[in-house]
Amino acid sequence: MDRKAAVVGVGETDYTRGTDDTPLELMLAASSRAAQDAGISLRDIDAILPPPAFVTADELAANLGVEISYAVTHQATFSS
């Protein structure tokens, strides 16, 4: 790959406790807002690096309706 580019946007949801929204729904809302902030459409997204736990990059991409060429999904580890 000799040409590289990154377009970055920031999207977030309200910080609430006890919401009825699932983590996936919150990530979809934040992703849409990030794309809007970056000035791109969702179809322009080609990489997803979601936070650990909750959903995989593939699940997020499928729900956004995008085809990705790069994804990273981390497994969360919890200890007591």
C-alpha positions in Angstrom: 0.0 0.0 0.0 1.8 3.1 -1.2 -1.0 5.6 -0.5 -2.4 6.2 2.9 -5.2 8.4 4.2 -7.2 8.7 7.4 -10.3 10.7 7.9 -11.3 11.0 11.5 -14.5 12.0 13.1 -15.8 11.9 16.6 -19.2 10.7 17.7 -20.5 10.0 21.1 -23.8 9.3 22.9 -25.1 10.7 26.1 -23.5 9.4 29.2 -26.3 7.7 31.1 -26.9 4.9 33.5 -29.7 2.5 33.2 -30.4 3.1 29.5 -32.6 0.8 27.6 -30.2 1.0 24.6 -27.9 -1.9 24.0 -24.2 -1.4 23.6 -24.6 -2.1 19.9 -27.3 0.6 19.5 -25.1 3.1 21.3 -22.1 2.2 19.1 -24.3 2.5 16.0 -25.4 6.0 17.0 -21.9 7.1 17.9 -20.6 5.7 14.6 -23.2 7.6 12.6 -22.3 10.8 14.4 -18.6 10.2 13.8 -19.1 9.7 10.1 -21.2 12.9 10.0 -18.4 14.7 11.9 -15.8 13.5 9.5 -17.9 14.6 6.5 -18.2 11.1 5.0 -21.1 8.7 4.5 -21.3 5.3 6.2 -20.5 3.6 3.0 -17.1 5.3 3.0 -16.1 3.4 6.2 -13.6 0.7 5.4 -12.1 -0.1 8.8 -13.6 -0.6 12.3 -11.8 -0.9 15.6 -14.5 -1.2 18.2 -13.9 -1.1 22.0 -13.2 -4.4 23.8 -16.2 -6.5 24.6 -19.9 -6.1 23.6 -19.7 -6.5 19.8 -17.2 -7.5 17.1 -16.1 -5.4 14.3 -17.9 -7.7 11.9 -21.2 -7.3 13.8 -20.8 -3.5 13.9 -20.1 -3.4 10.2 -23.1 -5.6 9.3 -25.4 -3.4 11.3 -23.9 -0.2 9.8 -24.3 -1.8 6.3 -20.7 -1.3 5.4 -18.0 -3.5 3.9 -14.7 -3.3 5.7 -11.2 -4.2 4.6 -9.7 -3.9 8.0 -11.0 -4.7 11.5 -9.7 -5.4 14.9 -11.7 -7.0 17.7 -10.2 -7.5 21.1 -11.4 -9.9 23.6 -12.0 -8.3 27.0 -10.5 -10.0 30.0 -12.0 -9.7 33.4 -10.4 -10.7 36.6 -11.7 -10.8 40.1 
